[in-house]
Amino acid sequence: MRNFLLSTVLIIVPVVVFAAGYAALTPATATPQAASAQAAPPLGDMSAFVAITSDVQKRASQNDLPNAQARITDLETAWDEQAKALRQANAAAWGNVDEAIDNALSAIRAKTPDPAKVDQTLTILQEKLANPSGSDAMKKNGTQVTVAGIVTTDANGRALPCEVMLDQFRTARAAAHILPANVDRVDTLEVKGTERCNADDDTRADDFFAQGIALMSN
């Protein structure tokens, strides 16, 4: 019996030692990780805008420009209502789509719309809605622009929405101690900037507002 136990021990001990050594030398098996969630679209669900744009395309292709113009106004309104939230979600992607919408609006609202240009701008708009972060042949060179030391464009070189610059102007004015000699000039720049903003001329509006902000900081 003692010999049997001794034999058993002699067999078990090497096995245990080998197993322990193997475990120490063998890399641990990686625990499978849950698949990472697919990255969310940069601007979220664009399906509502896609549907409206499809309606515009259909009416434009039938040469029904009055109804196409009315429908694209629906798109403009819906887009503007969500502009602030969309810019906060992804400013560059928002800018890509916003520029495509502006181009489509200009084409379809022209005094004498060119059917080919209308079709082209609407096609590009659909592409931007499908891939807001994609490359944009119509973008500028990607360099930010400053006026009087104030940044007036996004990272793509596209003019900031004039409403954003107007907010900056008013915030600066509320906190500024404007020199008496500069008050009239600041007022004039605000009026001019607001006029150009109301005319959807972001670039010139931003220039006026930036000049005013710089003047208030002196």
C-alpha positions as CSV (number, residue, x, y, z in Angstrom):
1,M,0.0,0.0,0.0
2,R,2.8,2.4,0.9
3,N,4.6,1.5,-2.3
4,F,1.4,2.2,-4.2
5,L,1.0,5.6,-2.6
6,L,4.6,6.4,-3.2
7,S,4.2,5.5,-6.9
8,T,1.2,7.6,-7.1
9,V,3.0,10.6,-5.6
10,L,5.9,10.1,-7.9
11,I,3.6,10.2,-10.9
12,I,1.4,13.1,-9.7
13,V,4.1,15.5,-8.6
14,P,5.9,15.8,-12.0
15,V,2.6,16.2,-13.7
16,V,1.6,19.1,-11.4
17,V,5.0,20.7,-11.7
18,F,4.9,20.5,-15.5
19,A,1.3,21.9,-15.6
20,A,2.3,24.8,-13.4
21,G,5.4,25.6,-15.5
22,Y,3.4,25.3,-18.7
23,A,0.8,27.7,-17.4
24,A,3.4,30.2,-16.3
25,L,5.2,30.1,-19.7
26,T,2.1,30.0,-21.9
27,P,0.6,33.5,-22.7
28,A,-2.8,34.0,-21.3
29,T,-5.6,33.7,-23.9
30,A,-7.1,37.1,-24.6
31,T,-10.6,37.5,-23.4
32,P,-12.9,38.2,-26.4
33,Q,-14.1,41.8,-26.3
34,A,-17.5,42.8,-27.4
35,A,-17.4,44.3,-30.9
36,S,-17.1,48.0,-30.7
37,A,-20.3,49.8,-31.7
38,Q,-20.2,51.2,-35.2
39,A,-19.3,54.8,-35.3
40,A,-22.3,57.0,-35.3
41,P,-22.9,59.2,-38.4
42,P,-21.2,62.6,-37.9
43,L,-24.5,64.5,-38.1
44,G,-26.9,61.7,-37.1
45,D,-29.9,60.7,-39.2
46,M,-30.1,62.6,-42.4
47,S,-33.1,60.7,-43.9
48,A,-35.6,63.5,-43.5
49,F,-33.3,65.9,-45.5
50,V,-32.6,63.2,-48.1
51,A,-36.4,62.7,-48.6
52,I,-37.0,66.4,-49.2
53,T,-34.1,66.6,-51.6
54,S,-35.4,63.6,-53.5
55,D,-38.8,65.5,-53.8
56,V,-36.9,68.5,-55.2
57,Q,-35.0,66.4,-57.7
58,K,-38.2,64.8,-58.9
59,R,-40.0,68.1,-59.4
60,A,-37.0,69.7,-61.0
61,S,-36.6,66.7,-63.4
62,Q,-40.3,67.3,-64.5
63,N,-39.5,71.0,-65.1
64,D,-41.9,71.8,-62.2
65,L,-39.6,74.6,-60.9
66,P,-42.2,76.5,-58.9
67,N,-43.0,73.4,-56.8
68,A,-39.3,72.5,-56.7
69,Q,-38.5,75.9,-55.4
70,A,-41.2,75.6,-52.7
71,R,-40.0,72.2,-51.7
72,I,-36.4,73.3,-51.4
73,T,-37.6,76.1,-49.1
74,D,-38.9,73.3,-46.8
75,L,-35.4,71.9,-46.8
76,E,-33.8,75.2,-46.0
77,T,-36.2,75.8,-43.1
78,A,-35.7,72.3,-41.7
79,W,-31.9,72.6,-42.0
80,D,-31.8,76.0,-40.4
81,E,-33.9,74.8,-37.5
82,Q,-31.3,72.2,-36.6
83,A,-28.3,74.2,-37.6
84,K,-27.0,75.0,-34.1
85,A,-27.2,71.4,-32.9
86,L,-25.7,70.0,-36.1
87,R,-22.8,72.5,-35.9
88,Q,-22.1,71.4,-32.4
89,A,-22.2,67.7,-33.4
90,N,-19.6,68.2,-36.2
91,A,-18.9,71.6,-37.5
92,A,-16.9,70.5,-40.6
93,A,-19.5,67.9,-41.7
94,W,-22.2,70.5,-41.1
95,G,-20.3,73.0,-43.3
96,N,-20.0,70.5,-46.1
97,V,-23.8,69.9,-46.3
98,D,-24.6,73.5,-45.6
99,E,-22.5,74.6,-48.6
100,A,-24.1,72.0,-50.8
101,I,-27.6,73.3,-49.8
102,D,-26.5,76.9,-50.5
103,N,-25.3,75.9,-53.9
104,A,-28.6,74.1,-54.7
105,L,-30.6,77.0,-53.4
106,S,-28.7,79.4,-55.7
107,A,-29.1,77.2,-58.7
108,I,-32.8,76.6,-58.3
109,R,-33.6,80.2,-57.3
110,A,-31.7,81.7,-60.2
111,K,-33.6,84.2,-62.4
112,T,-33.3,81.7,-65.2
113,P,-32.4,78.3,-63.7
114,D,-30.1,76.1,-65.7
115,P,-31.5,72.6,-65.5
116,A,-28.1,71.0,-65.8
117,K,-26.7,73.1,-62.9
118,V,-29.8,72.4,-60.8
119,D,-29.4,68.7,-61.4
120,Q,-25.7,68.8,-60.6
121,T,-26.1,70.7,-57.3
122,L,-28.9,68.5,-56.1
123,T,-26.8,65.4,-56.9
124,I,-23.9,66.8,-55.0
125,L,-26.2,67.6,-52.1
126,Q,-27.4,64.0,-52.0
127,E,-23.8,62.9,-51.9
128,K,-23.1,65.2,-49.0
129,L,-26.1,64.1,-47.1
130,A,-25.0,60.5,-47.6
131,N,-21.4,61.2,-46.5
132,P,-21.2,64.6,-44.7
133,S,-17.5,64.1,-43.7
134,G,-16.4,63.2,-47.3
135,S,-14.1,65.2,-49.4
136,D,-15.6,68.2,-51.1
137,A,-14.2,69.5,-54.4
138,M,-16.0,72.7,-53.8
139,K,-14.3,73.5,-50.5
140,K,-11.6,76.1,-50.1
141,N,-7.9,75.2,-49.4
142,G,-8.4,74.3,-45.7
143,T,-6.7,77.4,-44.3
144,Q,-8.5,79.4,-41.6
145,V,-8.9,83.1,-42.4
146,T,-8.6,85.9,-39.9
147,V,-9.8,89.5,-40.1
148,A,-8.1,92.0,-37.8
149,G,-6.8,89.0,-35.9
150,I,-10.3,87.4,-35.5
151,V,-11.0,84.0,-37.0
152,T,-13.8,84.2,-39.5
153,T,-13.8,80.7,-41.1
154,D,-13.8,77.1,-40.0
155,A,-10.8,74.7,-40.4
156,N,-11.8,74.2,-44.1
157,G,-11.6,77.9,-44.9
158,R,-15.3,78.2,-45.1
159,A,-17.0,81.4,-43.7
160,L,-18.5,80.9,-40.3
161,P,-22.3,81.3,-40.2
162,C,-22.9,85.0,-39.7
163,E,-25.2,84.3,-36.8
164,V,-22.3,82.7,-34.9
165,M,-20.1,85.8,-35.6
166,L,-23.0,88.1,-34.5
167,D,-23.2,86.2,-31.2
168,Q,-19.5,86.7,-30.7
169,F,-19.9,90.4,-31.5
170,R,-22.7,90.9,-29.0
171,T,-20.9,88.9,-26.3
172,A,-17.8,91.0,-26.8
173,R,-19.8,94.2,-26.8
174,A,-21.6,93.3,-23.5
175,A,-18.2,92.8,-21.8
176,A,-16.3,95.6,-23.5
177,H,-15.4,99.1,-22.3
178,I,-15.6,100.8,-25.7
179,L,-13.6,104.1,-26.1
180,P,-16.0,107.0,-26.8
181,A,-14.2,107.6,-30.1
182,N,-15.0,104.1,-31.3
183,V,-18.7,103.8,-30.4
184,D,-20.0,105.2,-33.7
185,R,-17.7,102.9,-35.7
186,V,-18.7,99.8,-33.7
187,D,-22.4,100.7,-34.2
188,T,-21.8,101.1,-38.0
189,L,-20.0,97.8,-38.2
190,E,-22.9,96.0,-36.4
191,V,-25.4,97.5,-38.7
192,K,-23.4,96.6,-41.9
193,G,-22.7,93.1,-40.6
194,T,-26.4,92.5,-39.8
195,E,-27.5,93.8,-43.3
196,R,-25.1,91.4,-45.0
197,C,-26.1,88.6,-42.6
198,N,-29.8,89.1,-43.6
199,A,-28.7,88.9,-47.2
200,D,-27.0,85.5,-46.6
201,D,-23.6,87.0,-47.3
202,D,-21.7,85.3,-44.5
203,T,-18.2,86.3,-45.7
204,R,-18.8,90.0,-45.8
205,A,-21.0,89.9,-42.6
206,D,-18.2,88.1,-40.8
207,D,-15.7,90.7,-41.9
208,F,-17.7,93.5,-40.4
209,F,-18.3,91.7,-37.2
210,A,-14.7,90.7,-36.9
211,Q,-13.6,94.3,-37.4
212,G,-16.0,95.4,-34.7
213,I,-14.8,92.7,-32.2
214,A,-11.2,93.7,-32.8
215,L,-12.1,97.4,-32.4
216,M,-13.8,96.7,-29.0
217,S,-10.7,94.9,-27.8
218,N,-8.5,98.0,-28.3
